[in-house]
């Protein structure tokens, strides 16, 4: 296990750190999915494909 892995493991023992980490990860995941959706819109993907991605994003956000 590397020093970074050990450090991260230690940090995860803190409830506050764990909560903040997961919150930021969620934000990044949403940001990535939105950028992917924008790219698909620019590529003029079919409305059914776009709606599918929006529904997937909605499920992801609501499940969080």
N, C-alpha and C positions, 0 to 999 in steps of 0.2 A: 504494500500500500504506500503510495507516495505521500509526501508531506502535505500536499494540497488536499488529498483525499482524507487524511487524518484530521486536518484542520476543519474541513467541511463536516465531517462526522461529529466532531466536538461541537461545532456551531449548531447542528441539528438537535442537540440535546436541550437547547433553549427553545421554549415554546414560542416566544416572540420572534426569534429568528426564523423558525420553521414556518410560522404563519406569514411573515413578510416575504420569505423566499417563494412560497407557493402562490401568494398573491401576485408577485412580480412575474412569475412563470406564466400564470394565467393571462396576464396582460400581454405578454410577448406572444403567447399562442394566439390570442384574439387578433393582435396586430398582424401577425403572419397570415392568418386566414383572410383577413380583410384585404391585405395587399394581393393575395392570390385571387380573390374575387375581383378586385379592380383590374388585374391583368386579364382575367377571363372576359370581363366586360369590354375591355379594349380590343380583345381578339374577336369580339362579336360572337361569342359562344351562344348556343341556342338558349332561349328563355327557360326551357325545361332544365338544362344543365345549371343555369344561374340560380334558378329557384331551388334546385337541389342543394347547391352550396349554401345558400342563405338558410335553408332549413337545417342543414348540418351545423352551421354556426349557431343558429338559434338553440338547437339541442345542447350544444357544447356550453353555451352561456347559461342556459336554464339549469343544466345539470351541475353547474359549479356551485 
